[in-house]
Amino acid sequence: MARCAPARRVGGGRFFPMNEQAESLLEASGPRRYVVFSHGREGEPWGRKVTELADIARSEGYQPESVDYRGIDSPRERIARLMQFCQDLQGDLVLVGSSLGGYVSVAAASHLHARGVFLLAPAIYADGLPELRKGVLDCPTMVIHGWNDEVVPYEQSMRFARAYGSTLHLLEDDHRLHGQLRLIRYLFEYFLITLDLPAA
């Protein structure tokens, strides 16, 4: 699958693709870091939340990538798609998953040796999803969920966060979390920064 060249910020906060020379200089500067987004069942690769958080990822030195799961209904096939997508990404991986994409990201995290996982209203315990194996996560995880989520009850994220020792933020919003994007951007930036801090 063809991929667009990474983009860099220029004046006015806009992003433009880099040319081959700039790309080669970036590669020579050190190990690459990626944020890989997984959208929900009815979502799309570059929806509003992904686009907003991709901006934060770039500002923290990560190259954002987003997997296209449209037309793939099976959760297992989505997990396989994510694993395949990440095979050629050499460097640190941070996985971001929304709704069903949260389940997919958690299921694949340890196999991909993810550095961190950031979850938005994750459908971890939804009916019909295969149960995740115990100890599936071995990296820092932050969960964001809306008190008024009408699709995935926030209690599921409370259960998950308690089981895996994850940081949980419950916000006054619904499943899409569009009303709290400003705060979510801040929380995502904070999450990425903490991944670079030395262990206490």
C-alpha positions in Angstrom: 0.0 0.0 0.0 1.4 3.4 -1.0 2.1 5.8 1.9 2.3 9.5 1.9 5.6 11.2 2.8 5.7 12.4 6.4 4.7 16.0 6.9 6.4 18.7 8.8 5.1 21.9 10.3 5.7 25.2 8.6 4.5 28.7 9.3 0.9 29.1 10.3 0.7 25.6 11.7 0.2 23.9 8.3 1.8 20.6 7.3 3.4 19.8 4.0 5.0 16.6 2.7 8.8 16.5 3.0 10.9 15.9 -0.1 13.3 12.9 -0.4 16.3 14.8 0.8 14.6 16.1 4.0 13.2 12.6 4.6 16.7 11.1 4.4 18.0 13.7 6.8 15.3 12.8 9.3 16.0 9.1 9.0 19.7 9.8 9.6 19.0 11.9 12.7 18.1 8.9 14.9 15.6 6.1 15.5 12.1 6.7 14.2 9.0 7.0 16.4 5.5 6.2 15.3 2.0 6.7 16.6 -0.3 4.2 14.9 -4.1 5.0 15.1 -6.8 2.4 14.9 -10.3 3.7 14.3 -13.7 2.2 15.5 -16.1 0.0 13.7 -17.9 2.8 11.9 -14.9 5.1 11.8 -12.4 6.1 9.2 -8.6 6.4 9.2 -8.3 10.1 9.3 -11.4 11.2 11.2 -11.6 14.2 13.5 -10.1 12.6 16.6 -7.2 11.0 14.6 -6.5 14.3 12.8 -6.4 16.2 16.0 -4.1 13.8 17.8 -1.8 13.3 14.8 -1.0 17.0 15.2 0.1 16.4 18.8 2.1 13.3 17.7 4.1 15.3 15.2 4.8 18.0 17.7 6.4 15.4 20.0 8.6 13.9 17.3 6.4 11.0 16.2 5.3 10.1 12.7 1.5 9.5 12.7 0.1 6.5 10.8 -3.5 5.4 10.6 -4.7 1.9 9.6 -7.7 1.6 7.3 -10.0 -1.1 8.7 -13.0 -0.3 6.5 -14.5 -3.4 5.0 -13.0 -5.6 7.8 -15.7 -6.6 10.3 -13.9 -9.4 12.1 -11.9 -8.3 15.2 -9.3 -11.0 14.7 -8.8 -9.8 11.1 -8.4 -6.3 12.3 -5.8 -7.4 14.8 -4.0 -9.2 12.0 -4.2 -6.0 9.8 -2.6 -3.9 12.5 0.2 -6.5 13.0 0.9 -6.5 9.3 0.8 -2.8 9.0 3.4 -2.3 11.8 5.8 -4.9 10.4 7.8 -2.4 8.4 7.8 0.3 11.1 11.3 0.2 12.6 11.3 2.1 15.8 9.2 3.0 18.9 5.5 2.4 18.6 2.7 4.1 20.4 -0.7 2.6 19.7 -3.9 4.8 19.8 -7.3 3.0 19.6 -10.8 4.3 19.5 -13.8 2.1 20.4 -13.2 -1.2 18.6 -9.8 0.1 17.6 -9.1 0.2 21.4 -9.7 -3.5 21.6 -7.5 -4.1 18.5 -4.7 -2.0 19.9 -4.7 -3.7 23.3 -4.7 -7.2 21.7 -1.7 -6.4 19.5 0.3 -4.2 22.0 2.6 -6.9 23.5 3.2 -8.6 20.2 4.3 -5.3 18.7 6.3 -4.4 21.8 4.4 -1.1 22.0 6.0 1.6 24.1 2.6 2.9 25.2 -1.2 2.6 24.5 -3.7 5.5 24.5 -7.4 4.4 24.4 -10.5 6.4 23.6 -13.8 4.9 24.8 -12.4 1.4 24.2 -14.8 -1.5 23.5 -12.8 -4.0 25.5 -15.6 -6.1 26.9 -18.2 -5.6 24.2 -20.5 -8.6 23.4 -19.2 -10.8 20.7 -15.5 -9.9 21.1 -13.0 -12.7 21.9 -11.8 -12.4 25.5 -8.3 -10.9 25.8 -5.6 -13.1 27.2 -4.4 -12.4 30.7 -1.5 -10.1 31.0 -2.1 -8.8 27.5 -0.6 -5.4 28.3 3.0 -4.7 29.4 3.4 -1.0 28.7 2.0 2.3 30.1 -1.7 2.9 29.2 -4.0 5.8 29.5 -7.8 5.5 29.0 -10.2 8.3 28.1 -14.0 7.7 28.4 -17.2 9.7 28.5 -19.6 9.6 31.4 -22.4 9.8 28.9 -21.2 7.1 26.4 -24.3 5.5 25.0 -22.4 2.9 23.0 -19.7 1.5 25.4 -20.5 2.0 29.1 -17.8 3.8 31.0 -17.9 1.0 33.6 -16.0 -1.1 31.1 -13.1 1.3 31.1 -13.2 1.3 34.9 -13.0 -2.4 34.9 -10.1 -2.4 32.4 -8.1 0.3 34.2 -8.5 -1.5 37.5 -7.4 -4.8 36.0 -4.3 -3.4 34.3 -3.3 -0.5 36.5 -4.0 2.0 33.7 -4.6 5.7 34.1 -8.3 6.5 33.6 -9.9 9.9 32.8 -13.7 10.1 32.8 -14.9 13.2 30.9 -18.3 14.9 30.5 -18.9 13.7 27.0 -20.5 10.9 24.8 -18.9 8.1 22.8 -17.4 10.3 20.1 -15.6 12.5 22.6 -15.8 15.4 20.2 -16.8 17.8 23.0 -13.6 17.3 24.9 -11.0 17.3 22.1 -9.1 20.2 23.5 -8.6 18.4 26.8 -7.9 15.1 25.1 -5.2 16.8 23.0 -3.6 17.9 26.3 -3.8 14.5 27.9 -2.3 12.8 24.8 0.6 15.3 24.8 1.1 14.6 28.5 1.0 10.9 27.9 3.7 11.1 25.1 5.9 13.3 27.3 5.7 10.9 30.2 6.9 8.0 28.0 10.2 9.9 27.7 10.7 10.4 31.4 13.1 8.2 33.3 11.6 5.5 35.5 11.0 6.7 39.0 
